[in-house]
């Protein structure tokens, strides 16, 4: 069982490596949670995958529509509603930085 092997010191060591400051309550909580995760990983490793080909990712079916050009809003109409359009036909926006 993973919880027998994962100790408070293990959690503190990982926290130190990650430069995390943990309270005693955090350490206790994370010890329990990480032990559960390791236990689940052990369970998953026991699953028989004989005959299952290795994959880099799950098969994905395309769910998006085809990208087809469609008429859009006319540039002059868009710029007419813009608060500060440039004479070059561009939108002016405030600096971000």
N, C-alpha and C positions, 0 to 999 in steps of 0.2 A: 504494500500500500504506500502511495507516494507521501502521505502525511507523516508516516513513520520516518521517512528519510529527509524531509524538509524541516529544517529547524529555524528557530528565531535568528540564530547567527547567520544562516544562509540568507535570510531576508535582509538583515543588516548589511551583509557583505554586498549584495546586489544594490541596495540603496546607496551605499558608499561609492560603488563604481559608477552609479548613475548620478552621483552628486545630489541625492535627495535627502532632505531632513525629514525624518519620520518621528511622530510621537509614539509612545508606547502602545496607544490604541491602534494606530496605523500598522505598526509592526504585527500586532496580534491579528488584526483583520487580514492583512496581506499574507501572513503565514497560512491562515486558513484558506483564503481564496486561491493562492498559488498551489497549495497542496491539492485542492480540488481540481485545478486545471491540469496538473501533472497526472493525477489519477485518471482523469478523462482521456488524456493523451495515451496513457498505457492501455486503456480499454480500446481505443481506436486502433492502436497498433496490433491488437489481437485479431482484428477483422481479417477473414480470409479473402485475399484479393487475387487468388489464383485465377488466371484467365482474364484478368482485367488489364488491358493495355495501359502502360504509363501515358499520362497526358500532361501537358504544360498548363492547361486550363480546361475548364468545363466547356462542353460543346455549347455554342451560343447561336441562337437563331436570330436573324435580323428582324427586328420588330419595327424599324423605322420605315416611313414611306419613302418612295423614290424622290430624289431631289430634282424637281422639275422647275424650270424658270416660270414665274408667274408675273403678271403686271403688278407694279408696286405704285406707291404714292409718287406723284409727280414732284420733281425737285423744287420747282418754283412754288408749288403749294406748301411743301414742307418748310421752305425758307421764309415764306410769307408769315408763318406762325412763330418763327424763331425770334427770340428777344434781341439777338445781336448777330445777324448773319453778315458774313463778309461779302464784298463785291465779287469775290472769286467763286461764289456759290457754295461756301462752306459754313458750317456751324462754328461759332466761337463759343468756347466754354472757359470757365475760370481755371487758372493754374491749379494743379493738384499738389505740387510740391512747394 
